[in-house]
Amino acid sequence: MIIVTGSATARPGHFDEMLAASLEHVHRSRLEPGCVSHAVYRDVEHPLRVVFFEQWADRDALQAHFEVAESLAFVEALGPLTSEPPTMEIHTVADRGSDASPSAG
């Protein structure tokens, strides 16, 4: 599984527009093959920042997501709304199989 985390900070007066674009992106992305989950949250300590949390089945699904025209358009649309470059981190989660839960004892 691939986990993607990221954030974007709106310029003053542009938060609502950034949030609307982010929600549209999240709702559309959830329908893509290989999307396990995709969400956006408002940062309670920084009211102009949103945080993204995504789970993808594998790298191929994530790469396909990056290549969708609407994903590229979202990234372009975000640029003028933000006060600094958005962040993104990609993490690969190792599959532990059925031994993932700790044993009691």
C-alpha positions in Angstrom: 0.0 0.0 0.0 1.1 3.5 -0.7 0.3 6.4 1.7 0.5 10.0 0.5 0.4 12.9 2.9 0.5 16.6 1.9 -0.6 20.1 2.8 -1.4 23.4 1.2 -1.6 26.8 2.8 -4.0 29.3 1.3 -3.2 33.0 0.7 -5.5 35.2 2.9 -8.9 35.5 1.3 -8.5 32.3 -0.8 -9.1 29.6 1.7 -12.7 28.8 0.6 -11.7 28.6 -3.0 -8.8 26.3 -2.2 -11.0 24.1 0.0 -13.7 23.8 -2.7 -11.1 22.8 -5.3 -9.5 20.3 -2.8 -12.9 18.7 -2.0 -13.7 18.4 -5.7 -10.3 16.7 -6.3 -10.8 14.4 -3.3 -14.3 13.3 -4.4 -13.2 12.6 -8.0 -10.0 10.8 -6.9 -12.0 8.4 -4.7 -13.5 7.0 -7.9 -10.2 6.1 -9.5 -9.0 2.5 -9.7 -6.7 1.7 -6.9 -7.8 4.5 -4.6 -8.3 3.0 -1.1 -9.0 6.3 0.6 -8.6 10.0 -0.2 -9.4 12.8 2.3 -8.7 16.5 3.0 -8.8 18.0 6.5 -8.6 21.6 7.8 -5.6 22.1 10.1 -7.0 23.3 13.4 -3.7 25.0 14.4 -3.3 26.7 11.1 -6.7 27.7 9.8 -5.5 28.6 6.3 -3.9 25.1 5.8 -5.5 21.9 4.6 -3.9 18.5 5.0 -4.4 15.6 2.6 -4.3 11.9 3.5 -4.5 9.3 0.7 -4.1 5.5 0.5 -3.4 3.8 -2.8 -3.3 0.1 -3.6 0.1 0.4 -5.3 2.6 2.7 -7.1 0.9 2.0 -10.5 -2.4 3.3 -9.2 -0.8 6.4 -7.7 1.2 7.1 -10.9 -2.1 6.7 -12.9 -3.7 9.2 -10.5 -0.9 11.7 -11.1 -1.4 11.4 -14.9 -5.2 12.0 -14.9 -5.9 15.4 -16.6 -8.1 16.5 -13.7 -5.3 15.8 -11.2 -2.9 17.9 -13.2 -5.5 20.7 -13.5 -6.0 20.6 -9.7 -2.3 21.1 -9.1 -2.2 24.0 -11.5 -5.3 25.6 -10.0 -3.9 25.3 -6.5 -0.7 27.3 -7.3 -2.2 30.8 -7.4 -4.3 30.1 -4.3 -1.4 29.2 -2.0 1.0 31.3 0.0 3.8 28.7 -0.3 4.5 25.6 -2.4 2.3 22.6 -1.3 4.0 19.7 0.3 3.7 16.0 -0.5 5.3 12.9 0.9 4.9 9.3 -0.5 5.3 6.3 1.9 5.4 2.7 1.0 3.8 0.5 3.6 5.2 -3.1 3.8 2.6 -5.8 3.7 2.9 -7.8 6.9 0.2 -10.3 6.0 -1.8 -12.0 8.7 1.0 -11.6 11.2 0.4 -7.8 11.5 -1.5 -7.9 14.7 0.5 -8.2 17.9 0.1 -11.3 19.9 -1.1 -11.2 23.5 1.0 -12.8 26.0 
